[in-house]
């Protein structure tokens, strides 16, 4: 069992890509391992998807469009847009 544990730990602490490590000094570690811009992107995704859903609940956008369920494409675009715009604040010069 000790061999398996050490093998797993060796794989997870090895560099994955340029600058990506499991250490807390990695640029991909964000704030204690949590990217604070993920939650607002998720909240925007849920709100936009709920407005465009037409399943058990019919959102106002879906009702205005005659029952067309656009929850998936609108949610994907909203989440990726909010995340991309908010991540610009973390972009490092150079």
C-alpha positions, 0 to 999 in steps of 0.5 A, spaced: 500 500 500 505 504 501 508 503 494 501 505 491 500 511 495 507 514 494 506 513 486 500 517 486 503 522 490 509 522 485 504 523 479 500 529 482 506 533 484 509 532 478 509 538 473 503 537 468 504 543 463 508 550 463 508 552 470 502 548 472 504 544 479 500 541 485 504 546 489 501 552 492 506 557 489 503 555 482 500 560 478 494 556 477 492 555 485 488 562 485 486 563 492 487 557 496 486 553 491 479 556 489 478 560 483 473 566 486 471 567 479 468 561 478 462 562 483 459 568 479 460 565 472 456 559 475 450 563 478 450 567 471 449 560 468 444 558 472 440 564 472 440 565 464 438 557 463 432 558 468 430 564 464 430 560 457 428 553 460 422 550 458 421 543 461 417 542 468 418 550 469 417 555 463 422 561 463 420 568 461 424 567 455 422 560 453 415 562 454 416 568 449 419 564 444 413 559 444 416 554 448 423 553 445 428 551 450 435 555 449 437 553 456 443 549 454 446 554 449 445 560 453 447 558 459 454 555 456 455 562 453 453 566 459 458 562 463 463 562 459 462 570 457 462 572 465 468 567 466 472 570 461 471 577 462 472 576 470 479 572 469 482 578 465 483 581 472 488 576 473 491 576 467 499 577 468 503 582 464 508 579 460 
